[in-house]
Amino acid sequence: MIKKINWILWLGLVILWNYRFPQATPFQDVIVAVILSILFIIIQMFQSRYLKKNNSRSKFDN
């Protein structure tokens, strides 16, 4: 579910970029999409580490 939300957010940002900067060249469009992709990969890494960290804790740990 989180992957779908991240993908929809990424797509929304790419669409927003294209409407906000219609004069951007195709090269700039690709660069922004790649930067956003890398950013969302990093966010997913942090999310997965956070989830693993929280799931690894036992209910009986004090």
N, C-alpha and C positions, 0 to 999 in steps of 0.2 A: 504494500500500500504506500509506503514512504517513497519507493522508487517511482511510482506513478505520479505522486505529488511533485517530486523533484523534477520529473520530466516535463510535467505540465507547466511548472514554474519556469523552467529553462526555455520552453517553447514560447511562453508568454513574453519573456524578456527579449527573445530574438525577434518576435513580432513587434514588440514595442520599439526596439532599436530600428527596425525597418520603417516603421511609420514616423518615428521621431526624427530620423535622419534619412529622408528619401534620396538626398543627393549623394549619399555614400556610394563609393565604388563597390563593385562585386568583391574586390580584394579586401576592402574594409569590412564588408559583411562577413566574409569567411573568417577573418581575424577575430572579430567580436564573437562569432559563434564558437570558435575554438577556445578562446579565453573563457567564455561562459561554461563550456564543457569541462575544461580543466578545473574551474572553480567548483562546479558541481561534483566532480570526481573527488576533490578534496573534502567537500562537505559530506559526501557519502562515506568516506573513510573515517571521518570524525564520528559520524552517526553510528557506524558499525562498531567502532571501538567503544563508544559510550554504551551501546546496547549490550555488547559482550561483557563489559565491566559490570553493568547492573545485573545481568542475568547470571553471572558467575558467583555472585554473592549468595550465600546460603541464608535461608530464613532464620536459621538458628544462630548465626553469627551475632555477636554483641558489639 
